[in-house]
Amino acid sequence: MIEYVTGIADAAGRACYLESSNEVNRVIYGKLGFERRKIVYLQRAEEHVELDIMVREPVLRKGGVGGRGGVKA
């Protein structure tokens, strides 16, 4: 799913943005090209939730157009 969306974003020259509250996801998304840009803290009842704000800039491929041509069949 993520590769599909990032392929479309690459073809359009657009960045992708996500928020994650699970520490393990930071590694997974990092392998997919996302970088943590900011940490936001939310308070839910008496619990603080830490959210990673992550961004993946578009990846330009040879030929000047990104990703996988945008859409997989």
Secondary structure, DSSP 8 states (H G I E B T S, - for coil): -HHHHHHHHHHHT--EEEEE--HHHHHHHHHTT-EEEEEEEEEETTEEEEEEEEEE---B-TTS-BTTSS---
